[in-house]
Amino acid sequence: MKTRRNFIKISALGSAALVTSSCMSSEKDNKTPVKHPKKILKPIVISTWRHGIQANADAWEILNRGGKAIDAVEKGVMVVESDPSNQSVGFGGLPDRDGFVTLDACIMDENNSCGAVAFLQNIENPIAVARKVMDETPHVLLVGEGALQFAKEKGFKTINLLTKKSKKAWEEWKMKSKYTPVINSENHDTIGMLALDSNGNLSGACTTSGMAYKLHGRVGDSPIIGAGLFVDNEVGAACATGVGEAVMRIAGSAIVVELMRNGMSPNEACKTAVERIIKKHKSLKNLQVGFLALNKNGEVGGYSIYAGFNYAVQSETQTTLLDAKYNRERD
């Protein structure tokens, strides 16, 4: 038979167990629950789309000799910016509806230092200007004429970004268009790059000429820290591609990083962010968005609304192009 003394003793032990369990749970919740594989894969660099293969190769030259991730991502995306055959990034990019090529870019390092430019014209490598904003000003984002003036002051040369090929495409579009931007489910509109260097530090870069035939003055997610790109050196990094307006509505890349902080793998985090976008939009017609993520352990992942998004991976063990998982087939 239980005495009153025994009952009090048992109750006290039970209460102590609950308090201990609660404290342990609280302590666990306050830590970053990133899963640790047996061996961290570093260095590694990943980037969006097929054009990321060559971009990764140039970034790898820096990473493979022990260089910093921030230098690698800057050099890597410049390859695509300077390629006139690529009509979605930099020199040779398709113009806005008024015939102007306008560029957006941002860059972010392991210390959460970041720089960006938007609506920049006549500069071949906007990512290099964004790096100058990060390194040499107290600001994060410069736009339009101010960004151009800053670039000139830093010694950047101006060029005509509209190539004959892109001008011809724009003129043909004008003949039949209703002045609506071109959007499709396989929208190669950006290069986003994420890198983890041999010191275990993360950095990222994102650059684009934006949506083809957009309204003059339109800026997408690519130069917006937390939308087109986000880096947290304790957890991981993420970048986005596709329709920037949809990415900005959920602060997409920052959401992916926070989901990884809460224990999700890069693939799971990208998938959850895509599902959030789907939930927020009544119609998904032509609404392609893809996320790419890299965590502190060198694990990678990507996910998109529609099939067709792929990403390039470069490390000591692989040089490959992977098809991202997706929510649905194309319309």
HUHU-V753807 format. One record per pair of residues at least 24 apart in sequence whose C-alpha atoms are under 6 Angstrom apart, sorted by the first residue. I is the first residue (numbers start at 1). J is the second residue. Records with the same first field share a line. If there is no record, write none. Layout:
I = J ; J
This chain:
32 = 261
33 = 263
34 = 263
40 = 297 ; 298
41 = 298
42 = 198
43 = 196 ; 197 ; 198
44 = 195 ; 196 ; 314 ; 315
45 = 194 ; 195 ; 314
46 = 193 ; 194 ; 312 ; 313
47 = 192 ; 193 ; 311 ; 312
48 = 191 ; 192 ; 311
49 = 310 ; 311
52 = 312
53 = 312
55 = 79
63 = 197
66 = 198
68 = 197
69 = 195 ; 196 ; 197 ; 203
70 = 109 ; 203
73 = 204 ; 205
81 = 125
88 = 189 ; 209
89 = 208 ; 209
90 = 209
91 = 124 ; 161
92 = 161 ; 162 ; 163
93 = 209
94 = 166 ; 212
95 = 212 ; 213
96 = 212 ; 213 ; 214 ; 216
97 = 213 ; 214 ; 215
102 = 209
103 = 208 ; 209
104 = 207 ; 208 ; 223
105 = 206 ; 207 ; 222 ; 223
106 = 130 ; 205 ; 206 ; 223
107 = 204 ; 205
108 = 203 ; 204
109 = 203
110 = 201 ; 202 ; 203 ; 233
114 = 140
115 = 140 ; 141
116 = 140 ; 141 ; 223
117 = 141 ; 142 ; 143
118 = 143
119 = 143 ; 144
120 = 144
122 = 158 ; 159 ; 160 ; 161
123 = 158
181 = 212 ; 213 ; 214
182 = 212
183 = 286
184 = 286
185 = 286 ; 288
186 = 308
187 = 242
190 = 241
192 = 239
202 = 233
220 = 244
221 = 248
226 = 251 ; 253 ; 254
227 = 251 ; 252 ; 253
228 = 253
229 = 253
230 = 254
235 = 261 ; 295 ; 296
236 = 294 ; 295 ; 296
237 = 293 ; 294
238 = 292 ; 293
239 = 291 ; 292
240 = 290 ; 291
241 = 289 ; 290
242 = 288 ; 289
243 = 289
266 = 293 ; 300 ; 301
267 = 301 ; 302
270 = 302 ; 303
271 = 303
306 = 330
